[in-house]
């Protein structure tokens, strides 16, 4: 039986999510559909929570990676359009149809399975333009279209691609090359007798930077949650636009102090005795660790916020415990609130800062927060 851990929780700001959606809507206008990506537990923010809020904001689609995520959305009573961006195995095709979910196709074997099933599926063709992940090579597209044409119950509703290098650089030559290839593919497909399809290529960076990438749908990702895809995206946008776009982070991650203790100068803390106190100190024990998504390699680099002040992480981060120095925080008491990610007082720890501690990206920081930690809506 699952039970929420009262010592660790995540707070999701509904107003921040709505604000970010509004920014993205203003970027694309009313004629382009928005498909917020809520895959991977909505980048750690809570699949059901975020799906509901984005629908209320006017999202025409919800985009997921797999069929089990589509099932979770439908279980909430949602009846809107769902786009499955990842691989749908042949054994799950009938379930996708039952859920009225549109899904991506990029294997001939999937078309063969659709032919055998004789089910009225709505599919999107994923085409390759240079990322070399899932997708159909340009030379194979005519054969795909021929097979789709022969399937009377199959409706090709969209064509998709994904950018390889639009976030991590301020030079967008390769992205422009991909865009040109996608535009040529569009002409090829429309000339083959497939008009009025929904073409989509834009992720968060493309949506914010390049109106030419918007087409009929934008599959916005990390910007929905108030985080920038990269510093390069932020800088590119600042250079290209006069008005400053402000995204609002929507996630706060918190815990409580489980113990306060005094240690003397010369005493060590934690496994491996990697930290030794240089002076008499007060430390706090926090009931969270790498099992919960607070990575082991944050040790000795990171800090947490208690009463608006920084408490440095000391010693190794354990599976379920970490230790911080609260010698300079007299307000720290048993069960005092601790902010792992988010704001306390005048200070803030961002996903970007934590990513620097771990040598990774902001995407990973929120997404790796353990899924069964309680998410609750604030505001």
Buried (B, 14 or more C-beta within 10 A) or exposed (E): EEEEBEBBBBBBBBEBBBBBBEBBBEBBEEEBBBBBBBBBBBBBBBBBBBBBBBBEBEBBBBBBBBBEBBBBBBEEEBEBBBBBBBBBEBEBBEBBBEBBBBBBBBBEEBBEBBBEBEBEBBBBBBBBBBBEEBBBEBEBBEEBBEBBEEBEEBEBBBBBBBBBBBBEBEEBEBBBBBBEBBBEBBEBBBEBEBEEBBBBBBBBBBBBBBEEBBBBBBBBBBBBBBBBBBEBBBEBBEEEEEEEBEBBBBBBBBBBBBEBEEBEEEBBBBEEEEBEBEEEBBBBBBBBBBEBBBBEBBBBBBBBBBBBBBBBBBBBBBEBBBBBBBBEBEEBEEEBEBBBBBBBEEEBBBBBBBBEBBEBBBBBBBBBBBEEBEBEBEE
